[in-house]
Amino acid sequence: MRELTPEPLTAAAFAPFGSVIEASDAATKIDINQGHAVRYDALAEVDVADEGGRAVISLFRAKPLGELVLRTFERHPLGSQSFVPLGGRPYLVAVAPAGAFDPAAVRLFRAEGHQGVHYRKGTWHHFLLVLEESDFLVVDRAGPGDNCEEVEVELADRIRVRL
């Protein structure tokens, strides 16, 4: 079984899969509310309109896996997805490029509690990998069509996470 150690989540490293949602110096900043707030503008582009889809906001409450082995990946061909942690707790992000799923191409990131992620349409990703129970604000697609494809990773290609 292959092992992966999480790498830090940075905008540059995550760019092939989507965007990092965070208040960083690289973001476009706009003073608003008479100077009492700063808007970190357009951190990710919601892409959900295919086949009559619409954007929805949900709350996910995730629990840790008993054993940190990556067995299943999913992708959403009709819409992008954003996950923003609400409790300030770090979590893990496992992704692979769009196209045919390639377990050798999986990358593993450690996201800090102030960083959200935005997956582009078609990006393979593991479901939420939290280290302790955590809530996430999720921007997702609702509407007609089949927008979730899953792949079960072959036993020999499964990935054990090293922390």
Secondary structure, 3 states (H helix, E strand, C coil): CEEECCEECCHHHHCCCEEEECCCCCCEEEEEHHHCEEEEECCCCCCCCHHHCEEEEEEEEECCCCCCEECEEEECCCCCEEEEECCCCCEEEEEECCCCCCHHHCEEEEECCCCEEEECCCCEECCCEECCCEEEEEEEEECCCCCCEEEECCHHHCEEECC
